Amino acid sequence: MKAAPSSLAPAQSTIALLQSSSLTSAVQQELERRIVQGELAPGDKLIEATLAEQLGVSRGPVREAFRMLEEAGLVRQEKNRGAFVRAIPLDEALEIYDLRAIMDEAVGRRLAVSATPSQLRRLRGQVEAMERLVAAGDADAYHLLNLAFHDTLVELAGNRKLTALYRRLINELSLFRRRNLADAAQLPLSADEHRAIVAAIAAGDEQAAGLAMRRHVLDSKERTLRNHAAPQPAHDSAA
């Protein structure tokens, strides 16, 4: 008796593909987090077998995650040598700052005319949380919330292409430095700049909002230039 054709094989193949894709995405996100937060430093070698064991997955998703991170500019792979966290040279970091300044100015202008009351409350809440971290002297937590604040601004501008490009640039810039806010004296200055940005957006002043965001990025660029010549501290921070 001839067996009826089965539709199970294609379904099982699809499920396996989805599981593999899901695992790879999870591994990629975890490695990206470790790189951006400085747990994996520029130049560190990424050992496929070690990471697979740490993350409880096979080596396949780790290998694919390396490829995705290379496309994102966070990892470089060298033939016969393996994968390494990418190091960003100073001249490339400065180019990223200049591009960020243009993007952020456009975001500030856009939000000055489009931000809703609920969005403004969200931004003010983040600034207030950062100010509490300033009072506590918690530079590491401030760094993470600082990144989230800027990401929120770009997200609220409502341009998905811009948001994707911005996030890639920020990830690449994090490879160069986490040091601009390492000095506790910089924390209140940064928080004040954030409050001024939100105030200009809330006032609906396109020019002031754009300039405040542009100036904030360029000030960070200048701090990076100064810090680049200074001795490397144990921990750095982003602007």
C-alpha positions as CSV (number, residue, x, y, z in Angstrom):
1,M,0.0,0.0,0.0
2,K,1.4,3.3,-1.0
3,A,1.9,5.8,1.8
4,A,0.2,9.1,1.6
5,P,2.6,12.1,1.1
6,S,3.5,13.7,4.3
7,S,3.5,17.4,5.0
8,L,5.4,16.9,8.3
9,A,8.9,17.2,6.8
10,P,8.5,20.7,5.5
11,A,6.8,21.8,8.7
12,Q,9.6,20.3,10.8
13,S,12.2,21.9,8.5
14,T,10.5,25.3,9.1
15,I,10.4,24.9,12.8
16,A,14.1,23.9,12.9
17,L,14.9,27.0,10.8
18,L,12.9,29.3,13.2
19,Q,14.6,27.7,16.2
20,S,18.0,28.2,14.6
21,S,17.3,31.8,13.7
22,S,15.9,32.5,17.2
23,L,19.0,31.0,18.8
24,T,21.3,33.0,16.5
25,S,19.5,36.2,17.3
26,A,19.7,35.6,21.0
27,V,23.4,34.9,20.8
28,Q,24.0,37.9,18.6
29,Q,22.1,40.2,21.1
30,E,24.0,38.8,24.1
31,L,27.4,39.3,22.5
32,E,26.4,42.8,21.3
33,R,25.4,43.6,24.9
34,R,28.7,42.4,26.2
35,I,30.7,44.4,23.6
36,V,28.7,47.6,24.0
37,Q,28.8,47.5,27.8
38,G,32.6,46.8,27.8
39,E,32.6,43.2,29.1
40,L,34.3,42.3,25.8
41,A,36.9,44.9,25.0
42,P,38.3,46.0,21.5
43,G,40.9,43.5,20.4
44,D,39.5,40.6,22.6
45,K,39.4,37.3,20.8
46,L,36.0,35.6,20.6
47,I,36.4,31.9,21.2
48,E,33.6,30.1,19.5
49,A,33.7,26.9,21.7
50,T,33.9,28.9,24.9
51,L,31.0,31.2,24.1
52,A,28.9,28.3,23.0
53,E,29.5,26.6,26.3
54,Q,28.8,29.8,28.3
55,L,25.5,30.4,26.4
56,G,24.4,26.8,26.3
57,V,24.1,26.6,22.5
58,S,25.9,24.7,19.8
59,R,28.7,26.4,17.9
60,G,26.6,27.0,14.8
61,P,24.5,29.9,16.2
62,V,27.7,31.4,17.7
63,R,29.4,31.3,14.3
64,E,26.4,32.9,12.6
65,A,26.3,35.5,15.3
66,F,29.9,36.4,14.6
67,R,28.9,37.0,10.9
68,M,26.0,39.2,11.9
69,L,28.2,41.2,14.3
70,E,30.8,41.6,11.6
71,E,28.2,43.1,9.3
72,A,27.2,45.4,12.1
73,G,30.7,46.7,12.5
74,L,31.4,45.2,15.9
75,V,33.5,42.2,15.1
76,R,36.2,41.5,12.6
77,Q,37.1,37.9,11.4
78,E,40.5,37.0,10.2
79,K,41.3,33.9,8.2
80,N,43.1,31.3,10.2
81,R,43.1,33.6,13.3
82,G,39.4,33.8,14.3
83,A,37.0,36.5,15.4
84,F,37.9,39.6,17.4
85,V,36.1,42.5,18.9
86,R,36.7,45.4,16.5
87,A,38.8,48.4,17.5
88,I,37.7,51.8,16.1
89,P,40.6,54.2,15.3
90,L,40.4,57.8,16.4
91,D,39.8,59.3,12.9
92,E,36.9,57.0,12.3
93,A,35.4,57.8,15.7
94,L,35.6,61.5,14.9
95,E,33.8,61.0,11.6
96,I,31.0,59.1,13.5
97,Y,30.7,62.1,15.9
98,D,30.3,64.5,12.9
99,L,27.7,62.3,11.3
100,R,25.9,62.0,14.7
101,A,25.9,65.8,15.1
102,I,24.0,66.2,11.8
103,M,21.6,63.4,12.6
104,D,20.9,64.6,16.1
105,E,20.3,68.2,15.0
106,A,17.6,66.9,12.5
107,V,16.1,64.8,15.3
108,G,15.9,67.8,17.7
109,R,14.2,69.9,15.0
110,R,11.7,67.2,14.2
111,L,10.8,66.5,17.8
112,A,10.3,70.2,18.5
113,V,7.3,70.1,16.2
114,S,6.1,66.6,16.7
115,A,6.7,65.5,20.3
116,T,3.5,64.7,22.2
117,P,2.9,65.3,25.9
118,S,3.3,61.6,26.7
119,Q,6.6,61.5,24.8
120,L,7.8,64.6,26.7
121,R,6.9,63.0,30.0
122,R,8.9,59.9,29.0
123,L,12.0,62.1,28.1
124,R,11.7,64.1,31.4
125,G,11.4,60.9,33.3
126,Q,14.7,59.6,31.8
127,V,16.4,62.9,32.6
128,E,15.2,62.8,36.2
129,A,16.4,59.3,36.6
130,M,19.8,60.4,35.3
131,E,19.9,63.2,37.7
132,R,19.3,60.7,40.6
133,L,22.2,58.7,39.3
134,V,24.4,61.8,39.2
135,A,23.5,62.4,42.9
136,A,24.5,58.8,43.6
137,G,27.7,59.0,41.6
138,D,26.8,55.9,39.7
139,A,28.6,56.5,36.4
140,D,28.1,52.9,35.0
141,A,24.3,53.1,35.4
142,Y,24.3,56.7,34.1
143,H,26.1,55.5,31.0
144,L,23.4,53.0,30.2
145,L,20.6,55.4,30.8
146,N,22.4,58.0,28.8
147,L,22.5,55.6,25.8
148,A,18.8,54.9,26.3
149,F,17.9,58.6,26.4
150,H,19.5,59.3,23.1
151,D,18.1,56.2,21.6
152,T,14.6,57.3,22.7
153,L,15.1,60.7,21.1
154,V,15.9,59.1,17.7
155,E,13.1,56.5,18.0
156,L,10.5,59.2,18.7
157,A,11.6,61.0,15.5
158,G,9.7,58.2,13.7
159,N,12.2,57.4,11.0
160,R,13.1,53.7,11.0
161,K,16.0,54.0,8.6
162,L,17.5,56.8,10.6
163,T,17.0,54.8,13.8
164,A,18.8,51.7,12.4
165,L,21.7,53.8,11.1
166,Y,22.0,55.7,14.4
167,R,22.1,52.5,16.4
168,R,24.8,51.0,14.3
169,L,26.9,54.2,14.7
170,I,26.4,54.2,18.4
171,N,27.5,50.6,18.7
172,E,30.6,51.3,16.6
173,L,31.4,54.4,18.7
174,S,31.1,52.3,21.9
175,L,34.1,50.3,20.6
176,F,36.2,53.4,20.7
177,R,35.4,54.7,24.1
178,R,33.4,54.4,27.2
179,R,35.3,57.2,28.9
180,N,33.8,60.6,28.4
181,L,31.7,60.3,31.5
182,A,34.2,58.3,33.6
183,D,35.1,61.5,35.4
184,A,32.3,62.1,37.9
185,A,32.6,65.8,37.3
186,Q,31.2,65.3,33.8
187,L,28.0,63.7,34.9
188,P,26.1,66.8,36.1
189,L,27.2,68.7,33.0
190,S,25.8,65.9,30.8
191,A,22.6,65.8,32.7
192,D,22.2,69.6,32.4
193,E,22.7,69.3,28.7
194,H,20.0,66.6,28.5
195,R,17.5,68.8,30.4
196,A,18.2,71.7,28.1
197,I,17.5,69.5,25.1
198,V,14.1,68.4,26.5
199,A,13.2,72.0,27.5
200,A,13.9,73.2,23.9
201,I,11.9,70.4,22.4
202,A,9.0,71.1,24.9
203,A,9.1,74.8,23.9
204,G,8.6,73.9,20.3
205,D,11.8,75.8,19.4
206,E,13.2,73.9,16.3
207,Q,16.4,76.0,16.1
208,A,17.2,75.8,19.8
209,A,16.4,72.0,20.0
210,G,18.5,71.3,17.0
211,L,21.4,73.3,18.2
212,A,21.2,71.9,21.7
213,M,21.5,68.4,20.3
214,R,24.2,69.2,17.9
215,R,26.3,71.1,20.5
216,H,25.9,68.1,22.9
217,V,27.4,65.7,20.4
218,L,30.2,68.1,19.4
219,D,31.1,68.7,23.1
220,S,31.4,64.9,23.5
221,K,33.7,64.9,20.4
222,E,35.9,67.4,22.1
223,R,36.0,65.4,25.3
224,T,36.9,62.4,23.3
225,L,39.9,64.2,21.7
226,R,41.1,65.3,25.1
227,N,40.6,61.9,26.7
228,H,42.4,60.2,23.8
229,A,45.7,61.7,24.9
230,A,45.0,61.0,28.6
231,P,46.0,57.7,30.3
232,Q,43.4,55.0,29.9
233,P,41.2,54.5,33.0
234,A,39.8,51.1,34.1
235,H,36.3,52.1,32.8
236,D,35.2,54.5,30.2
237,S,31.8,55.9,29.2
238,A,29.9,57.2,26.2
239,A,28.2,60.6,25.6
